[in-house]
Structure formats: C-alpha cells, structure tokens
Amino acid sequence: MSWEIPDDVLSHVTAELDLDWIVYKKVHNKTFDGVKEEMVRRLYWEDTLRFIREHNLRYDRGEVTYTVGENQFADMVG
C-alpha cells in the first residue's frame, strides 16, 4: 500500500502523546512498514483519541448514555 503523507506531517503530530503512542503500540503489538505508515497510523490514532475524549466529556455532561474507549483498531480508518 502506498502511504501519501504531506512533507510537514510531523507538524501535525501531538508531541505530548508520544509516550501514549509508544504504550498503545506495545499493548496492541503494533508494527508498521516504515516511518510513513507509522505516521499515518499515528494521525488516525490521534483523531480517534480526540473523538473518545470529546464523546466521554459529552457522557460526563449527560448528553449521551454510554462511554467509548481505545482498542486495537484505534489507529485504523473506519
């Protein structure tokens, strides 16, 4: 598969999540075919984390009736 990513991809990665990304990869035995694939998957994963956090805040405010969480598919496009 060809991974097309912008040259400035690193500027889109949230540095504060570096340790969480390492833990996610270790927990779910994630490996990637090169840096480009890993960066794309990292960006998907960060988007998923934002969705999870925003949804669970809505749960805390009583706007939805269930929570969501991270799993082994968090770095994939849905």
C-alpha positions as CSV (number, residue, x, y, z in Angstrom):
1,M,0.0,0.0,0.0
2,S,1.2,3.5,-0.8
3,W,1.1,6.0,2.0
4,E,0.8,9.5,0.8
5,I,1.5,12.0,3.5
6,P,2.5,15.7,3.5
7,D,6.1,16.7,3.9
8,D,5.1,18.5,7.1
9,V,3.4,15.5,8.7
10,L,5.5,15.8,11.9
11,S,3.9,19.3,12.5
12,H,0.5,17.5,12.8
13,V,1.7,15.0,15.4
14,T,0.9,15.9,19.0
15,A,4.3,15.6,20.9
16,E,2.5,15.3,24.2
17,L,1.1,12.0,23.1
18,D,4.4,10.4,22.3
19,L,4.5,8.2,25.4
20,D,0.9,7.2,25.0
21,W,1.6,6.2,21.4
22,I,4.5,4.0,22.5
23,V,2.3,2.3,25.1
24,Y,-0.5,1.8,22.6
25,K,1.9,0.1,20.1
26,K,3.3,-2.1,22.8
27,V,-0.1,-3.1,24.3
28,H,-1.5,-4.0,20.9
29,N,1.7,-5.4,19.4
30,K,1.7,-2.8,16.6
31,T,4.4,-2.7,14.0
32,F,4.4,-0.8,10.7
33,D,6.1,-1.0,7.3
34,G,8.2,2.1,7.6
35,V,8.0,5.6,9.0
36,K,5.4,6.8,6.5
37,E,2.9,4.1,7.5
38,E,3.6,4.7,11.2
39,M,3.0,8.5,10.9
40,V,-0.3,7.9,9.0
41,R,-1.5,5.4,11.7
42,R,-0.4,7.8,14.4
43,L,-2.5,10.6,13.0
44,Y,-5.5,8.2,12.7
45,W,-4.9,7.2,16.3
46,E,-4.8,10.8,17.5
47,D,-8.0,11.6,15.7
48,T,-9.6,8.6,17.4
49,L,-8.3,9.8,20.8
50,R,-9.9,13.2,20.2
51,F,-13.2,11.5,19.4
52,I,-13.0,9.3,22.5
53,R,-12.3,12.3,24.8
54,E,-14.9,14.5,23.3
55,H,-17.6,11.8,23.4
56,N,-16.8,10.9,27.0
57,L,-17.0,14.6,28.0
58,R,-20.5,14.6,26.5
59,Y,-21.2,11.5,28.6
60,D,-20.0,13.3,31.7
61,R,-22.4,16.2,30.9
62,G,-25.3,13.7,30.5
63,E,-25.6,14.3,26.8
64,V,-25.1,10.6,25.8
65,T,-25.7,7.4,27.7
66,Y,-22.5,5.4,27.1
67,T,-18.8,5.8,27.1
68,V,-16.3,4.8,24.4
69,G,-12.6,3.7,24.7
70,E,-9.5,2.8,22.9
71,N,-8.9,-0.6,21.4
72,Q,-6.6,-2.3,18.9
73,F,-8.3,-0.6,15.9
74,A,-7.8,3.0,17.1
75,D,-5.0,3.5,14.5
76,M,-7.2,2.5,11.6
77,V,-9.6,4.4,9.4
78,G,-13.2,3.4,10.0
